[in-house]
Structure formats: C-alpha cells, structure tokens
Amino acid sequence: MEKTTMSKDNFLYPRGRYYGQVKPENLVFNANLQEFAQRISYICNLETNGKLSPEDAYDQIKALWKQLKRTKKQLQIGENPFQESDDNSEDSGNL
C-alpha cells in the first residue's frame, strides 16, 4: 500500500479545482479568490481567539478586499459577460 504524504503547504493552503470556463484570466482570478478566502479565514480565527483586535481584523479584511477588486478590474473579469471566447457570438442572437 502506497503511503501519500501531504506537504505542509498543501495542508495550510488547500486549493480547490476550477470548474468554470478555462481562460487564463479566470484561472488567475480563481487562484486569487481562493487565497483571499484562506486569508480571511485566518484573520477571522485570529480575531475570534483574541490574537487580533476587531479593528485590525476589519482593516486587514478591507485591504484584502480592495486588492481582490483591483485584481478583478485588471483581469477584466465580468466586463463583457455576453461575449463568448469563440467566434459564435454573432450567431447567438439568431433563433
């Protein structure tokens, strides 16, 4: 029986699979979103256990949110929601 070992990074920073439309900008944003969620979890746990003040937790979460919004804007995620990646977008309006 083969024993699998989990690395410390995989344990501390787990990554979920991506099931959406495979485009480079979507993959990058998904990775950023997962990192955002992981960091939010750590901040919440530190605040809950009294290691971080509520004000510091709020400030850190706010900074992470602004960073995620900036990434979304830079990657142009959701700016053209009806534009398809292939050239069939002209035919999609005809029934």
N, C-alpha and C positions, 0 to 999 in steps of 0.2 A: 504494500500500500504506500503510495507516494504522499509524503507529508508536505503540505504547502505552508509556506511562511508568509506572513503579512508584514510588509515593511512598515516602519513607523509612520512614514509619510502617507501611505495608503490608509492607515488606521486613523490618523489625525485629520487628514484632508480627503475624505472619500469623494469620489466622483461618480455621478450617475450617467447612464447612457443618454445620448441625444437622439430623439426620435423625430425631430422636425425636418423641415426642408434643408437639405445639406448644401449650404453655401458657406464660404469662408467666414463671412461676417456673422452669420448665425452661430457658427461653432465658437468663434471668439467670444461673442456676447454670452453664449451659454456657459462657457468656462468662467467668465467674469461674474455671471449671475450666481453660479454655484459657490464661487469664492466669497461673494457678498453674503450669501446665506450662512456660510460657515462662520464668517467673522461676526455676523450679527448674533449667532448662537453663542459664541464665546463671550461677547460683550454682555449679553443677557445673563449668562451664567455667572460671570464675574460680579455683575451688579446684584444679582439675587443672593450671592454668597457674601456680600458686603465688602468685596475687594475693590469695588469701583463705585464711586458716588453716582446717583441718578443723573446729575448734571453732566458728569464726564461721559457716562454711557450715552446720554442723549447727543452730546456734541460729537462723539465718535460715530454714532449711527448716522447722524446728519451729514457728516463728512463723507462717509461711505456711500450714502445715497446720492450725494452730489457727484461723486466720482462715477457711480454707475450710470447716472443720467448723462454725464459728459461722454462716457464711452458709447452709450446708445446713440447719441447725436452724431458722434464721429463716425460710427459704423453705418449710419443712416438706416437703422432698424425701424421698420414700420412707416417710413416716409412715403412709400409707394405700395400700399397694401394690395392693390389690384393688379400690379404689374407682375407678370409671370416671368420666370427666368428664361423660358424658351420663346420662340417667335410665334406662338399660337395666340398671343394676346389680341391680335387683330381679329381673329376668327371667333373669339369667345363671346362677342356681343351678338352674333347672328344665331338665330334659333332655327 
